[in-house]
Amino acid sequence: MNKINGLYTRRDMLNLGAGLAASTLPGSSWAQAAPQALITRPIPRTKEPLPVIGLGTAIIFDIGNDPTQRAERAKVISTFLAGGARLIDTAPSYGSAESVVGDLLADLKVRDKVFLATKVRSNDNAAFVAQMKQSQQRLRSPKFDLMQLHNVGFLDRGMMASQLAIVREWKQQGVFRYIGVTHSQDQPRANDRLIEIMRQETIDFIQVNYSMAERSVEQRLLATAADTGTAVLCNLPFARGVLFRAVSGNTVPAWATEAGMATWGQFFLKYLLGHTAVNAVMPGTDKVEYMLDNLDAGRGQMPDAAMRSRMAAHIDALL
């Protein structure tokens, strides 16, 4: 097996998990089994079903015009959509990712199959509007499914109110179907800001930093989202690789594989999806094999509260 800095790669652990699953399941091999349908969960305000596995594009889709990398990302998107997923999330701050996503969706002729989400961030209203117009051009789409105010902790309350009014106006005009706010910090202060916004404003989505390595949102934020009817998207579900490094050299425990988690990637994602307030997780990947594994996390049984506690304790002992 290949290692990076003495650690097993996700590919190695994926192969280990697949081999274990194949050895424990009766009949045909795990790799050959027909996949179950991807689970969907309703967006609280509209009840529109949204598949629980999304695709994040930070860093991985910041590839400019590189033809080889674009071809790889096109295969990832095709696999993603063929597996029943829809949500692709990007942002102007992700370098060339918006343009790459827009070009690939146009080339593949699949824009109508995608729930397209992007973001906007500025402390100046004129620049705020200009950035949204630029996103329309980069994504080659006059309309988006979701527009999110990005990392809102930096905005004062007056600017927040002003910018929410702008995106609500664009939503009323049909440019967006949903609006939301985001943060990407595992900090109580960031969570408190989103809790305040959810309680004071009517928004459709929040996007938060949530993984088994960073669980501060479990303290109050997820409960507030459920209480206010706000959909929850999870970014950084692998904690920038921290979780895979933590389990390096370890196989998924038997009690987890028996519960339908054949690989560590599925273990990490199913833990998040086991919380009923979570609508979707958004791991980023440039590998078809990882995308297939991520999709499998959105199928079958989800862990209940007791199983999630056991999973958390297992990972806490390794971190």
KEBALO-163389 format. One record per residue: residue number from 0; chain; residue in one letter; y, x, z of N, C-alpha, C, CB in turn. Coordinates in steps of 0.001 Angstrom, whole numbers, plus 500000, padded with zeros to 6 digits. Last residue first. Glycine has a CB too. Layout:
// KEBALO-163389
NUM A a Y X Z Y X Z Y X Z Y X Z;
...
This chain:
// KEBALO-163389
318 A l 510721 491879 518092 512092 492286 517740 512605 493391 518668 513040 491074 517800;
317 A l 508330 491079 519165 508308 492127 518150 509705 492654 517814 507647 491608 516895;
316 A a 508785 489018 520873 508049 490162 521422 508034 491339 520453 506616 489755 521761;
315 A d 509923 487157 519209 510765 487799 520215 510089 489049 520778 511086 486815 521349;
314 A i 507666 486249 517821 508634 487110 517144 509528 487833 518142 509487 486291 516180;
313 A h 506400 484736 519846 505669 485800 519135 506642 486778 518477 504725 485193 518067;
312 A a 508332 482881 520544 507883 483848 521543 507171 485025 520877 506952 483172 522565;
311 A a 508478 481422 518151 509644 482167 518630 509234 483236 519636 510666 481216 519262;
310 A m 505916 480263 518065 506353 481167 517008 507509 482041 517482 506764 480374 515764;
309 A r 506027 478622 520320 505030 479688 520244 505411 480726 519197 503652 479107 519927;
308 A s 508055 476893 519550 508221 477715 520758 507251 478880 520747 508015 476870 522027;
307 A r 506849 475693 517344 508041 476508 517141 508296 477400 518358 509264 475614 516866;
306 A m 504805 474249 518586 504461 475358 517695 505663 476272 517487 503955 474829 516340;
305 A a 506360 472370 519967 505477 473285 520705 505099 474498 519855 504205 472549 521163;
304 A a 507667 471023 517880 508441 471759 518886 507579 472766 519637 509080 470788 519876;
303 A d 505738 471650 514841 506407 470790 515810 507077 471653 516875 505403 469799 516457;
302 A p 505974 472976 511506 505652 473142 512931 506419 472167 513817 505949 474565 513370;
301 A m 504859 471029 508722 505921 471778 509383 505618 471871 510873 507301 471115 509144;
300 A q 502457 471029 506076 502801 470748 507454 503956 471623 507942 501590 470943 508338;
299 A g 503605 471129 502637 502617 470946 503690 503216 470686 505054 501745 472135 503763;
298 A r 506250 473328 501553 505155 472392 501303 504289 472249 502547 504301 472858 500106;
297 A g 508011 475382 501720 508551 474023 501686 507506 472964 501405 509623 473933 500658;
296 A a 506618 477683 501419 507096 477364 502764 507634 475944 502851 508173 478347 503185;
295 A d 506298 477821 498693 505155 477369 499486 505548 477050 500926 504061 478426 499473;
294 A l 508758 478933 497999 508478 477536 497660 507310 476998 498483 508173 477398 496159;
293 A n 508346 481571 498842 509371 480751 499479 509115 479268 499222 510764 481145 498972;
292 A d 506347 482315 497004 506044 482286 498435 507063 481430 499189 506021 483716 499009;
291 A l 507784 482198 494633 506608 481350 494797 506238 481218 496270 505425 481915 494001;
290 A m 509688 484190 495200 510116 482818 495014 508946 481855 495195 510743 482642 493634;
289 A y 508072 486424 495237 508714 486004 496479 509192 484562 496372 509890 486931 496821;
288 A e 507322 486490 492565 506279 486360 493588 506870 485927 494927 505522 487685 493752;
287 A v 509774 486903 491264 509072 485634 491083 508027 485440 492182 508404 485579 489692;
286 A k 512534 488365 492851 511134 488514 492474 510460 487150 492377 510394 489405 493483;
285 A d 514950 488276 494009 514957 488638 492592 513536 488788 492063 515742 489940 492374;
284 A t 516280 485904 496365 515240 486814 495894 515432 487113 494417 513844 486220 496142;
283 A g 517477 484368 499357 517740 484956 498051 516595 485861 497651 519058 485734 498057;
282 A p 516908 481267 501037 516637 482697 500871 516996 483153 499465 515162 483008 501165;
281 A m 517966 478766 502397 518403 479343 501123 518149 480848 501056 519882 479064 500904;
280 A v 516784 475578 503556 516965 477017 503774 517216 477654 502417 515714 477664 504488;
279 A a 517950 472284 504359 517413 473260 503416 517692 474670 503909 518013 473054 502014;
278 A n 518387 470645 506631 518087 470046 505326 517459 471034 504359 519344 469479 504716;
277 A v 517684 470481 510027 517860 471382 508884 517474 470658 507598 517012 472673 509059;
276 A a 516964 468777 512029 518369 468745 511617 518626 469587 510377 519255 469224 512747;
275 A t 514322 469327 512656 514593 468182 511782 516048 468066 511361 514182 466919 512465;
274 A h 512830 472375 512441 513917 471671 513125 514400 470558 512205 515094 472649 513505;
273 A g 511110 473465 510642 510530 472656 511702 511573 471935 512525 509693 473508 512594;
272 A l 512612 475141 509128 512418 473788 508611 511724 472883 509622 511614 473833 507326;
271 A l 512359 477462 510682 513663 476816 510522 513500 475364 510084 514520 477582 509503;
270 A y 509580 477948 510400 510181 477816 511729 511516 477079 511627 510379 479210 512383;
269 A k 509322 478256 507668 508817 477025 508274 509338 476851 509697 507289 477022 508272;
268 A l 510389 480847 507356 511087 479687 506788 510622 478382 507420 510877 479630 505278;
267 A f 508566 482517 508727 509993 482540 509059 510716 481286 508566 510649 483783 508461;
266 A f 506101 481827 507468 506267 481729 508927 507750 481621 509282 505630 482957 509638;
265 A q 506576 482582 504842 506382 481166 505161 506577 480916 506655 504981 480703 504724;
264 A g 506724 485365 505241 507850 484634 504677 507756 483149 504979 507923 484854 503179;
263 A w 504160 485963 506197 505301 486051 507112 506521 485304 506555 505661 487525 507375;
262 A t 501742 483487 505064 502467 484753 504968 503611 484765 505978 503006 484975 503528;
261 A a 500628 481000 505589 499750 482053 505080 500414 483421 505059 499286 481705 503695;
260 A m 500674 478521 507589 501617 479605 507309 500828 480840 506886 502513 479914 508555;
259 A g 499032 476467 508487 499568 476397 507139 500571 477462 506775 500182 475106 506943;
258 A a 497777 476734 510882 498818 475694 510812 499529 475683 509463 499843 475899 511925;
257 A e 496242 478945 510494 495553 477658 510639 496517 476487 510553 494805 477607 511961;
256 A t 498238 480832 510615 497601 480562 509313 496850 479243 509363 496636 481709 508918;
255 A a 498756 480693 513376 499789 480309 512417 499182 480013 511043 500846 481417 512302;
254 A w 496458 481604 514573 496909 480251 514916 498000 479765 513978 497411 480209 516351;
253 A a 496324 484219 513585 495381 483210 513095 495852 481798 513400 494008 483433 513706;
252 A p 499478 485770 512728 498422 485400 513680 497572 484236 513170 499037 485033 515030;
251 A v 499904 487911 509979 500262 486618 510551 499147 486193 511508 500489 485542 509429;
250 A t 499695 491408 510830 499307 490244 510043 499757 488973 510747 497783 490223 509808;
249 A n 501906 494192 510892 501238 493107 511608 500855 491996 510642 502141 492556 512727;
248 A g 503395 495968 509444 502108 496417 509926 501323 495376 510685 502293 497584 510775;
247 A s 506435 494504 510437 505781 495502 509603 504483 496000 510239 506724 496673 509351;
246 A v 507981 492742 511762 506547 492435 511708 505776 493441 510863 506331 491034 511156;
245 A a 510538 493816 511501 509983 493615 512845 508480 493388 512817 510663 492438 513521;
244 A r 511027 493728 508796 510863 495036 509431 510209 494891 510801 512222 495746 509564;
243 A f 511287 490982 508489 510174 491658 507834 509946 493044 508428 510428 491765 506330;
242 A l 513642 490589 510015 512377 489976 510423 511182 490653 509771 512377 488496 510081;
241 A v 515651 491983 508649 515305 492370 510021 513930 491828 510402 516370 491859 511014;
240 A g 516497 491050 506186 515302 491891 506238 514861 492312 507626 515531 493094 505440;
239 A r 518675 489394 506813 518878 490613 506015 517699 491586 506148 520177 491312 506443;
238 A a 517360 487198 508051 518233 488102 508818 518396 489449 508133 517679 488309 510224;
237 A f 516124 485334 506582 515306 486501 506930 516126 487550 507681 514695 487120 505664;
236 A p 518108 483475 506107 516945 483065 506898 515986 484188 507251 516200 482021 506167;
235 A l 520899 483399 505203 520304 484580 505839 519058 484239 506664 521334 485260 506731;
234 A n 521764 479915 505776 521832 481176 505044 521190 482291 505867 523299 481531 504700;
233 A c 520913 476587 505674 520727 477828 506425 520801 479034 505509 519392 477815 507161;
232 A l 522617 473476 505939 522031 474502 505079 521988 475809 505857 522842 474665 503751;
231 A v 522631 470188 507054 522644 471592 507465 521913 472455 506433 521995 471755 508862;
230 A a 524699 467243 507021 523577 468013 506497 523743 469491 506849 523459 467831 504969;
229 A t 525658 465142 509623 526068 466250 508759 524837 467034 508314 527074 467180 509491;
228 A g 525759 463119 511582 525287 462832 510232 525706 463871 509220 525780 461500 509797;
227 A t 526332 463722 514176 527456 463354 513312 527032 463043 511881 528473 464464 513301;
226 A d 523882 464420 515304 524650 463314 515892 525748 462813 514963 525264 463750 517211;
225 A a 523163 466650 513769 522339 465442 513729 523119 464231 514238 521063 465637 514563;
224 A a 525221 468392 514537 525069 468009 513134 524245 466736 513015 524414 469143 512331;
223 A t 524633 468645 517252 525887 468009 516844 525821 467574 515393 527070 468960 517055;
222 A a 522220 470031 517109 522243 468690 517699 523508 467938 517309 522136 468776 519223;
221 A l 523125 472431 516043 522215 471595 515265 522162 470172 515807 520818 472201 515259;
220 A l 524837 473414 518150 525355 473084 516825 524420 472152 516049 525584 474356 516031;
219 A r 523672 474199 520555 524399 472920 520495 524697 472468 519076 525691 473029 521258;
218 A q 521535 476118 520217 522043 475749 521533 522766 474401 521512 522978 476829 522048;
217 A e 520864 476879 517705 519963 475955 518378 520535 475445 519693 518634 476621 518625;
216 A v 522574 478822 516863 522871 477449 516432 521977 476428 517120 522716 477327 514923;
215 A s 521458 481233 517685 522497 480631 518519 522813 479192 518124 523754 481460 518446;
214 A r 519434 482826 516611 519164 481415 516865 520239 480725 517693 517850 481277 517554;
213 A e 518223 485204 514821 519583 484781 515189 519569 483263 515361 520646 485223 514099;
212 A a 515667 485580 514064 516308 486684 514773 517682 486304 515308 516430 487884 513859;
211 A m 515022 483367 512636 514301 483574 513893 514878 484725 514705 512835 483834 513615;
210 A s 518279 482182 511576 516979 482807 511330 516280 482940 512668 517125 484204 510620;
209 A y 521287 481244 510246 520187 480819 511110 518894 481482 510652 520041 479275 511102;
208 A n 524533 480560 509629 523639 481701 509761 522534 481313 510737 524408 482982 510245;
207 A v 525197 477477 507859 525234 478351 509022 524259 479510 508875 524921 477562 510284;
206 A q 527109 474936 506496 526186 476031 506184 526336 477081 507275 526467 476644 504756;
205 A i 527325 471383 506557 527702 472679 507116 526669 473689 506625 527774 472641 508701;
204 A f 528410 468534 504653 527513 469660 504893 528162 470702 505789 527093 470295 503573;
203 A d 530350 466499 504700 528983 466191 504293 527986 467263 504706 528927 466002 502806;
202 A i 532726 465432 507173 532283 466364 506142 530809 466093 505867 532516 467855 506575;
201 A t 535250 464162 508815 534058 463672 508125 533751 464629 506985 534258 462208 507597;
200 A e 536295 465731 511906 536426 465451 510480 535126 464860 509932 536801 466732 509709;
199 A q 535640 466163 514560 536978 465676 514240 537140 465227 512794 537976 466739 514535;
198 A r 533042 467096 514708 533439 465991 515585 534772 465368 515186 533519 466473 517014;
197 A m 533036 469195 512898 532139 468053 512685 532550 466848 513521 530703 468441 513016;
196 A i 534924 470921 514114 535206 470316 512810 534324 469090 512583 534992 471343 511680;
195 A e 533562 471650 516491 534869 470987 516555 535176 470261 515241 535980 472015 516867;
194 A i 531358 472944 515365 531163 471747 516196 532455 470945 516277 530685 472136 517616;
193 A l 532627 475110 514170 531989 474106 513331 531721 472818 514103 530690 474649 512758;
192 A r 533524 476430 516484 534489 475988 515473 533875 474920 514574 534972 477180 514626;
191 A d 531141 477041 517778 532086 476116 518417 533093 475575 517411 532821 476811 519569;
190 A n 530070 478955 516039 529419 477661 516190 530365 476626 516785 528181 477794 517061;
189 A a 531857 481033 516509 531763 480451 515168 531105 479088 515225 530981 481376 514228;
188 A r 531289 481489 519228 532639 481099 518818 532625 480456 517435 533576 482316 518825;
187 A p 528574 482308 519283 528963 481016 519852 530350 480554 519400 528928 481094 521358;
186 A q 527322 483754 516289 528212 483876 517438 528576 482484 517966 529491 484668 517056;
185 A d 526318 484905 513757 525487 484422 514860 526271 484566 516156 524134 485202 514937;
184 A q 527992 483867 510811 527971 484710 512008 527068 484083 513063 529402 484911 512568;
183 A s 528904 482490 508625 527768 483396 508445 527682 484373 509605 527885 484158 507116;
182 A h 529826 479062 507986 530031 480342 508655 528782 481179 508467 530354 480152 510168;
181 A t 531439 476416 506069 530400 477414 506334 530835 478420 507393 530033 478144 505051;
180 A v 531663 472963 505073 532262 474170 505641 531134 475124 506011 533158 473837 506889;
179 A g 531884 470619 502275 531326 471191 503486 532118 472385 503966 529898 471584 503263;
178 A i 531420 467742 500150 532230 468846 500659 531619 469343 501966 533714 468406 500868;
177 A y 530035 466402 497079 530008 466614 498527 530958 467753 498887 528562 466927 499018;
176 A r 530722 466224 494445 530038 465073 495046 530032 465161 496569 528601 464976 494524;
175 A f 533740 467124 492777 532660 467434 493712 532007 466131 494144 533188 468232 494948;
174 A v 535206 465682 490893 534911 467098 490630 533758 467568 491525 536178 467978 490868;
173 A g 536028 463084 491400 534712 463285 490813 534364 464724 490496 534608 462497 489589;
172 A q 538263 462517 492810 538425 462574 491358 537096 462832 490640 539429 463659 490990;
171 A q 537340 462862 495361 537672 461502 494924 537816 461424 493404 538966 461030 495597;
170 A k 537207 465651 495352 535975 464859 495464 536221 463437 494966 535466 464837 496930;
169 A w 539893 466275 495274 539047 466658 494140 537727 465884 494166 538774 468180 494159;
168 A e 540565 465262 497801 541187 464700 496605 540352 465031 495367 542628 465233 496441;
167 A r 539070 466938 499407 538779 465499 499418 539386 464814 498195 539315 464848 500711;
166 A v 540302 469345 498943 538935 469165 498443 538529 467698 498472 537949 469997 499271;
165 A i 542834 468769 500149 542727 469137 498734 541314 468874 498217 543102 470621 498529;
164 A a 542202 468267 502811 542844 467204 502019 542717 467497 500526 544338 467060 502406;
163 A l 541241 470743 503550 540308 469622 503518 540887 468467 502696 539981 469152 504950;
162 A q 543671 472101 503480 542656 472411 502477 541560 471347 502419 542040 473769 502764;
161 A s 545047 470952 505649 545633 470945 504316 544563 471158 503248 546715 472023 504205;
160 A a 543369 471533 507800 543658 470138 507452 544188 470027 506036 544665 469536 508432;
159 A m 543492 474367 507735 542226 473667 507564 542456 472221 507128 541416 473706 508862;
158 A m 546170 474800 508313 545667 475159 506996 544332 474470 506713 545515 476677 506882;
157 A g 546140 473871 510992 547019 473271 509993 546544 473554 508581 548434 473776 510168;
156 A r 544332 475577 512261 544032 474150 512144 544905 473444 511113 544198 473482 513485;
155 A d 543697 478627 510430 544289 477884 511531 544119 476380 511258 545799 478261 511712;
154 A l 540692 480279 509421 541764 479332 509107 542356 478729 510379 541239 478216 508190;
153 A f 538524 481786 510113 539780 482510 509923 540958 481564 509679 539648 483482 508757;
152 A g 536307 480114 510215 536869 480596 511470 538217 481284 511322 535916 481532 512109;
151 A v 535133 479429 507828 536358 478720 508218 536979 479220 509511 536071 477265 508354;
150 A n 533555 480412 505521 533880 481159 506741 535181 480662 507359 533983 482661 506438;
149 A h 534804 478312 502970 533953 479448 503315 534451 480182 504552 533872 480410 502150;
148 A l 534283 475035 502173 535287 475945 502701 534545 477071 503412 536289 475208 503670;
147 A q 532320 474131 499375 532367 474461 500796 533554 475365 501117 531066 475134 501226;
146 A m 531182 471630 497261 532210 472650 497460 532372 472856 498963 533575 472237 496788;
145 A l 528459 470513 495392 528967 470791 496731 530005 471896 496688 527825 471175 497675;
144 A d 528144 470015 492692 527556 469081 493648 528154 469262 495038 526042 469261 493702;
143 A f 530870 470260 490391 529902 470853 491303 529313 469759 492188 530558 471967 492162;
142 A k 532143 470342 487038 531831 469629 488275 530778 470385 489071 531346 468201 487973;
141 A p 532430 471932 484855 533639 471295 485376 533410 470598 486708 534166 470303 484376;
140 A s 530969 475048 484470 530697 473666 484871 531972 473041 485418 529560 473604 485929;
139 A r 530755 477788 484473 530664 477058 483206 530311 475590 483450 529614 477710 482283;
138 A l 531231 479368 486554 529974 478637 486595 529754 477783 485349 529930 477766 487825;
137 A r 533760 480285 485794 532660 481228 485977 531298 480535 485950 532830 481976 487290;
136 A q 535268 477879 485710 535105 478713 484516 533891 479631 484654 536376 479550 484266;
135 A q 535079 476986 488325 534670 476104 487231 534408 476908 485955 535748 475033 486974;
134 A s 536232 479149 489637 534807 478886 489813 534279 477953 488731 534545 478289 491192;
133 A q 538893 478781 488906 538184 479956 488407 536671 479772 488545 538639 481219 489161;
132 A k 539439 476533 490404 539486 476439 488937 538758 477616 488301 540948 476389 488439;
131 A m 539252 477652 492946 538310 476601 492553 538284 476424 491036 538678 475273 493230;
130 A q 541396 479442 492842 540032 479956 492996 539006 478905 492597 539788 480408 494443;
129 A a 543589 477746 492701 543296 478646 491579 541868 479168 491651 544280 479822 491562;
128 A v 543495 476581 495249 543267 475751 494065 542897 476623 492869 544519 474904 493744;
127 A f 544055 478920 496744 542877 478103 497027 542513 477256 495802 543127 477196 498258;
126 A a 546544 479679 495906 545412 480544 495587 544091 479809 495781 545444 481805 496451;
125 A a 547932 477532 497039 547984 477739 495594 546813 478618 495145 549334 478382 495184;
124 A n 547411 477849 499799 546917 476678 499081 546936 476850 497564 547733 475475 499458;
123 A d 546103 480586 501431 547240 480126 500640 546761 478990 499742 547863 481295 499796;
122 A n 543940 481744 502465 544915 481242 503429 546203 480816 502744 545212 482300 504482;
121 A s 540723 480933 501097 542059 481519 500956 542950 480967 502060 542669 481218 499546;
120 A r 537748 480188 499558 538341 480760 500773 539685 481379 500432 537399 481819 501414;
119 A v 534969 478232 498590 536358 478613 498347 536939 479126 499659 537197 477408 497785;
118 A k 531756 477962 496918 532622 478023 498085 534041 478392 497656 532081 479039 499117;
117 A t 529072 475922 495570 529845 477156 495669 530839 477008 496812 530577 477478 494327;
116 A a 526080 474518 494314 527018 474646 495437 527762 475966 495336 526276 474548 496795;
115 A l 524277 472264 492434 525071 473495 492392 526131 473493 493490 525735 473662 491014;
114 A f 521258 471357 491787 522256 470949 492774 523086 472198 493032 521593 470369 494120;
113 A v 520075 471234 488446 520463 472031 489604 521466 471284 490480 521050 473366 489153;
112 A k 519640 470065 486057 518509 470072 486988 518866 470697 488335 517340 470820 486376;
111 A d 521805 470478 484454 521595 469121 484946 520439 469024 485938 521345 468191 483786;
110 A r 521523 473170 483686 522565 472795 484638 522316 471410 485242 523927 472826 483957;
109 A v 519726 474273 481951 519180 473578 483121 520257 473145 484114 518181 474467 483821;
108 A k 519688 476158 479812 519965 474725 479579 519407 473867 480722 519353 474266 478225;
107 A l 519592 478829 480012 518333 478114 480236 518451 476619 479970 517861 478337 481654;
106 A d 522301 479376 479604 521299 479932 478690 519970 479181 478790 521081 481420 478986;
105 A a 523438 478054 481824 523780 477640 480458 522723 478122 479466 525168 478182 480058;
104 A l 522312 479485 483919 522076 478040 483841 522379 477517 482441 522933 477296 484883;
103 A l 523344 482027 483307 521904 481789 483261 521583 480297 483178 521232 482400 484487;
102 A d 526139 481681 483635 525586 482092 482343 524097 481750 482243 525795 483598 482131;
101 A g 526284 480960 486374 526779 480082 485324 526191 480406 483962 528273 480159 485256;
100 A v 525200 483260 487594 524553 481950 487748 524993 481008 486628 524889 481334 489131;
99 A v 527138 485133 486785 525737 485310 486403 524996 483980 486498 525057 486372 487297;
98 A s 529443 484113 488008 529374 484219 486548 527934 484355 486071 530199 485411 486061;
97 A e 528695 484340 490742 529065 483048 490145 528923 483085 488629 530506 482669 490526;
96 A a 528214 487157 491013 527130 486181 491150 527478 484835 490523 526791 485986 492615;
95 A s 529876 489318 491027 529672 488659 489736 528675 487508 489812 529200 489665 488717;
94 A g 530830 488827 494334 530965 489678 493160 530800 488894 491877 529958 490799 493207;
93 A y 530917 486702 496136 529649 487379 495873 529708 488226 494593 528520 486350 495766;
92 A s 533165 485196 496410 533136 486470 497131 531844 487245 496905 533326 486228 498609;
91 A p 532632 482798 495138 533475 483795 494458 533411 485169 495104 534908 483327 494433;
90 A a 529153 481874 495539 530525 481962 496052 531317 482977 495238 530532 482350 497555;
89 A t 526222 479681 495748 526903 480918 495385 528322 480900 495951 526927 481106 493843;
88 A d 523065 478151 495667 524309 478340 496409 524925 479687 496051 524061 478245 497933;
87 A i 521110 475638 494362 521523 477031 494175 522914 477176 494771 521506 477450 492651;
86 A l 518600 473309 494760 519849 473805 495336 520052 475291 495086 519877 473533 496821;
85 A r 516006 472622 493754 517225 472269 493015 518466 473023 493482 517475 470794 493133;
84 A a 512363 472739 493224 513590 473005 493969 514824 472724 493113 513610 474456 494461;
83 A g 510009 472550 491800 510560 471336 492387 511827 471526 493190 509556 470719 493244;
82 A g 509088 474697 490405 508446 474408 491682 509003 473198 492389 508561 475578 492573;
81 A a 510839 474916 488328 509494 474426 488019 508741 474050 489290 508706 475483 487236;
80 A l 512979 476100 489703 513095 474725 489216 511733 474122 488901 513979 474678 487977;
79 A f 511830 478649 490282 512439 477822 491323 512475 476352 490891 513865 478323 491644;
78 A t 511265 479631 487746 510182 479405 488706 510627 478453 489807 509714 480734 489315;
77 A s 513877 479842 486737 512901 478988 486062 511739 478642 486992 512375 479676 484793;
76 A i 514952 481726 488515 515505 480373 488452 514517 479419 487796 516836 480368 487684;
75 A v 513322 483947 487896 513352 483419 489263 513867 481976 489247 514246 484309 490181;
74 A k 513986 484363 485247 512612 483996 485585 512543 483395 486991 511686 485225 485482;
73 A a 516646 485118 485595 516346 483910 484820 514927 483436 485121 516517 484173 483300;
72 A r 516337 487531 486912 516914 486401 487650 516656 485085 486913 518432 486607 487856;
71 A e 515282 489054 484792 514501 488851 486020 515013 487645 486797 514552 490106 486907;
70 A a 517440 489011 483024 516168 488419 482604 515283 488146 483819 515438 489348 481604;
69 A r 519307 490432 484528 519563 489025 484203 518274 488322 483777 520622 488912 483087;
68 A q 518118 492946 484544 518227 492200 485793 518517 490724 485540 519317 492800 486671;
67 A t 518382 493551 481817 517064 493531 482460 517096 492710 483741 516591 494960 482763;
66 A p 521171 493459 481321 520258 492514 480657 518890 492425 481320 520079 492907 479215;
65 A d 523964 493410 483330 522714 494133 483147 521649 493204 482552 522230 494727 484489;
64 A n 526481 492456 483867 525897 492131 482569 524573 492839 482301 526867 492475 481484;
63 A g 526322 491830 487352 527117 492033 486155 526381 491628 484896 527537 493464 486056;
62 A i 525006 491244 489667 524373 492231 488778 525154 492447 487489 522962 491793 488440;
61 A d 524598 489593 492119 525784 490377 491791 525338 491546 490910 526520 490885 493093;
60 A f 522364 488379 493032 522858 487935 491725 524165 488631 491339 523063 486422 491729;
59 A i 522040 489685 495489 520952 489715 494516 521401 489289 493121 519824 488822 494980;
58 A i 524601 489175 496832 524068 490523 496554 523072 490493 495400 523391 491106 497812;
57 A a 523915 485718 497102 524694 486871 497563 523917 488160 497300 525034 486739 499076;
56 A t 522446 483463 496474 522751 484401 495386 523588 485601 495820 523469 483677 494289;
55 A g 519706 481356 497530 520956 482052 497785 521181 483149 496758 520965 482634 499192;
54 A l 518164 478386 496884 518258 479773 496409 519641 480322 496714 517962 479865 494887;
53 A g 516112 476211 498966 517203 476517 498053 517166 477984 497662 518553 476166 498687;
52 A i 513841 473857 500008 513985 475270 499638 515113 475402 498620 512646 475843 499062;
51 A v 513824 471112 500301 514128 471927 501481 514248 473417 501184 513070 471720 502519;
50 A p 515514 468908 498016 514387 469784 498354 514771 470803 499423 513885 470508 497103;
49 A l 517009 465928 498974 517296 467304 498591 516102 468166 498962 518596 467824 499274;
48 A p 517755 462546 498260 516756 463546 498650 517106 464925 498113 515374 463135 498157;
47 A e 520504 460828 499606 519982 461501 498419 518960 462548 498849 521132 462156 497595;
46 A k 521736 459640 501751 520280 459500 501672 519702 460080 500373 519899 458031 501789;
45 A t 524375 460082 502313 524063 459317 501103 522580 458984 500964 524515 460082 499893;
44 A r 524602 461467 504709 525650 460499 504363 525292 459630 503164 526941 461223 504081;
43 A p 522250 463199 504943 522512 462081 505858 523511 461042 505354 523002 462616 507143;
42 A i 520035 463756 502407 521384 464127 502835 521894 462975 503688 522345 464418 501601;
41 A p 516550 463765 503225 517744 463042 502770 519033 463673 503281 517677 461593 503218;
40 A r 514369 466282 501994 514958 465603 503139 516247 464930 502684 515225 466598 504314;
39 A t 511219 467054 500438 512654 466771 500369 513093 466126 501680 512989 465844 499153;
38 A i 508689 469442 499742 509255 468441 500649 510749 468270 500361 509027 468849 502134;
37 A l 506984 469771 496712 507976 470324 497627 508579 469193 498459 509085 471089 496849;
36 A a 503524 468956 496453 504914 468683 496110 505843 469296 497159 505157 467161 495992;
35 A q 501159 471701 496466 501618 470388 496877 503067 470201 496434 501479 470209 498408;
34 A p 499555 473541 493833 500570 473401 494876 500864 471944 495199 501847 474096 494456;
33 A a 496121 474191 493563 497250 473456 492997 498287 473227 494089 496786 472102 492378;
32 A a 494927 477493 494132 495044 476115 494574 496275 475451 493955 495113 476051 496105;
31 A q 494814 480133 493556 494502 479226 492471 494687 477763 492851 493100 479455 492013;
30 A a 495329 481482 495893 496243 481703 494775 496033 480700 493654 496077 483105 494239;
29 A w 493144 480730 497491 494494 480255 497822 495423 480367 496629 495066 481043 499001;
28 A s 490199 479910 495546 491083 480820 496256 492442 480210 496471 491216 482118 495508;
27 A s 488003 477084 496216 488762 477976 495341 489764 478789 496128 489475 477183 494256;
26 A g 486216 476913 499305 486385 476538 497906 487164 477565 497129 487066 475212 497802;
25 A p 488150 477268 502403 486940 477041 501627 487250 476777 500170 486159 475886 502201;
24 A l 490083 479974 503696 490051 478639 503127 488797 478454 502294 491298 478381 502282;
23 A t 489874 482626 504453 489650 481614 505478 489589 480205 504927 490722 481692 506506;
22 A s 490451 484273 502347 489198 484516 503049 488874 483420 504049 489252 485844 503753;
21 A a 492939 483427 501549 491823 483253 500620 490489 483411 501335 491924 484256 499468;
20 A a 494451 484261 503723 494317 482834 503445 493125 482579 502542 495596 482283 502804;
19 A l 494208 487025 503453 493700 486374 504643 493477 484895 504393 494651 486576 505807;
18 A g 495468 487418 500992 494071 487782 501161 493455 487102 502364 493933 489276 501290;
17 A a 498032 486561 501593 497274 485853 500575 495787 486150 500712 497767 486233 499177;
16 A g 498770 488492 503504 498697 487076 503864 497871 486287 502881 500078 486484 503952;
15 A l 498716 490832 501967 497855 490707 503133 497661 489251 503512 498433 491482 504308;
14 A n 500703 490222 500101 499326 490421 499653 498334 490296 500804 499181 491786 498991;
13 A l 502882 490116 501821 502535 488943 501037 501094 489040 500562 503487 488787 499844;
12 A m 502971 492717 502685 502632 491675 503657 502266 490381 502965 503790 491440 504616;
11 A d 503687 493980 500264 502453 494335 500960 502022 493221 501904 502631 495643 501735;
10 A r 506160 492717 499794 505062 492549 498835 503723 492888 499488 505287 493436 497590;
9 A r 507746 493632 501857 507371 492224 501855 506199 491999 500902 508572 491339 501456;
8 A t 506329 496842 502864 507281 495993 502163 506840 494545 502248 507427 496427 500698;
7 A y 505867 498622 505893 505300 497820 504825 506402 496992 504175 504171 496912 505358;
6 A l 507559 501703 506481 507341 500296 506789 506699 499596 505611 508655 499611 507163;
5 A g 508291 504280 505841 507162 504109 506752 506836 502669 507079 507430 504833 508007;
4 A n 510345 503872 504016 510667 504470 505305 509550 504220 506326 511997 503914 505828;
3 A i 508263 501597 502602 509632 502089 502519 510009 502584 503905 510628 500977 502010;
2 A k 505037 501800 501074 505893 501638 502243 507275 502167 501927 505301 502360 503473;
1 A n 502279 500350 499345 503551 501063 499334 504308 500802 500617 504397 500654 498125;
0 A m 498795 500831 500000 500000 500000 500000 501252 500864 500000 500007 499061 501213;
